[in-house]
Structure formats: structure tokens, C-alpha cells
Amino acid sequence: MSETLERKSGFVAIAGRPNAGKSTILNALLGTDLSIVSSKAQTTREAVNGVLTEKEGQIVFVDTPGIHRAKEGGINAFMMAEVRTALEEPDLIWYMIDPESAAKHEEAVLDLLERAKKPVFMIFNKFDRKDNTDRVRLLEPEMVAAATSRGIQVKETFRLSALKKRGLEPLLKRTWENLEVGPFHYADEDQISDRPTRFFVAEKIREQLFIKLGEELPYCCAIGIDKFDENSKPVRIEATIYVERESQKGMVIGAQGAKIKDIGMHARHQIEKFLDTKIFLGLNVKVLKDWSKDPERLKQLGYNLPKKAK
């Protein structure tokens, strides 16, 4: 048997409530800002595959939206459908938990893990904060008991800091040990995701909306990439920020265009860093009335609702 065939391969789904650190841990492991991160909950909308290929083999991590009780229909239902799909076939689930949580707040997550019937690594994040030591000491047995009472297979528990990249090595080591030898899902060992470049460009713009706008407004925004000319020098990218109401359009543009200019400048820097090349970024803002609730407009923006959520 060749060395390649002896290498391991598998899928690991990263799940948890909003703001538990799912995207942060994926970025830390891959060494690049693949998934967007913000202090606001439910930043991630779509499941994103991040590919880690090392001498041991290849792990495909699936970063999922934060699990919450979603209303029927609309963007929230789309997000929860993304989570359910991601939890159907992984070899292992990394269950990320914020130490400030409690078992009663984790019930939506536990519901999905119970149905998934997959082995789970329970991970207590943000352990770099001193006040979280006592919290985790009390929370860990509570969470393990709550999970096992539902028949969830908690194989191990871990304490780490995804932000500070502390405690990742033991987690990764035990993950490799729990995967089987198998063929790679991505033949190119330098590939880090299944998503096209346009997707990440749109996400970099959307990330700046979370950073630069108020609490609620970013959730009312979606990004469409209208032009991506890689033959142009610099690379020319034109994108549209869609909002739901005319008043929101004015808030994104700002007085004399100051806000959209600021968003564009910082988005351009992040895209240039990600693509490792200079770009021109043009941004436009349009109203797409109630897009986050309308199935047809969601589809137009690339968010295909499951049939039962329409």
C-alpha cells in the first residue's frame, strides 16, 4: 500500500450557537481568514468547507451558521437548513460552546446533535479569559450530562482559545486519531475550500458591513458580485449591496457617501490580502424589498430555501 493510500481522510462539522467561535477556529487551523468573523451573532449564513491537508491526511471542516430557533421561511430557515445538511454525513462533530452559556441555552444545538447520531468532541472555547476557568468547571459536567442523556456520543471534551490559538494541537491530534484511512476528497493538496473566489470576495464585503454598520442593519444586507475581471490590471470587481428598504440604503451610503466609501476602502484591503493582488472595487447599493423573507428574492441572491420553508 502506498503512502498516499495510508493517509487519513474525513469530514468534521463545526457546530454550535452563534458567537461560539466556529469560524475563528477554522481560520486558526487553516492559517487564513477563510470565514468572516464579527462580534455580532449569526454572521455566518452558509456552510463553508475548509480543507486542511497535512502529512496525516486531509480533513474537510464544515463551518456552519450559528444554531438558533428559526422562524419558518426566510433567511433564518435557510441557515438552519444549511446546518442540518452539514450534520448529516460528517465523521465527527466539533461542538463549540461559549463558557457563558448554559444547558438550557444549548437545547436547539442538542436537538440537532441528537438527530445527527454522530460522535461529538465537546469544545469549550474562549478559555484564555481567566473568569472562564470556573465557568467551564461548572458547565462541563452539566453539558456532558445533558448531551449523554439524549444519547449523544460525547467522545471527549476540550478547553481551548480559538482566538489565541491555544489548545488546538491536542484537539487536532485526537481528531486525526478518530478518522479512518481513505481517499482525499480534494486532489489538489493546496486547495483550502470548495467555494469559488467570488463567494469569498462577497463575504469580505459583507464582513465590513458587520464592522462598520449598526446592530441590525448588516442582517438586512446581501452581496451580489456583478463583475470579476481577473484580466484587468488591477483586477476589477464590481458588487452590489442589497438592502430591504429605502431608508437602509441611505444608512449604508452615509452622508455624502462617507459610509460606503469607508466600507469599500476596508473591504478592498481585505480582498487584496486574500487574493494577494491589487484590485479595483466598485460598490453600488440597491433596494430589493424584503429579500430576507421572500423565497424568490432569496433564490435570486443564491439562498435556496428548503421546500418546507417556502
Secondary structure, 3 states (H helix, E strand, C coil): CCCCCCCEEEEEEEEECCCCCHHHHHHHHHCCCCCCCCCCCCCCCCCEEEEEEECCEEEEEEECCCCCCCCCCHHHHHHHHHHHHHCCCCCEEEEEECCCCCHHHHHHHHHHHHHHCCCEEEEECCCCCCCHHHHHHHHHHHHHHHHHCCCCCEEEEEECECCCCECHHHHHHHHHHCCCECCCCCCCCCCCECCCHHHHHHHHHHHHHHHHCCCCHHHHCEEEEEEEECCCCCEEEEEEEEECCHHHHHHHHCHHHHHHHHHHHHHHHHHHHHHCCCEEEEEEEEECCCCCCCHHHHHHCCCCCCHHHC
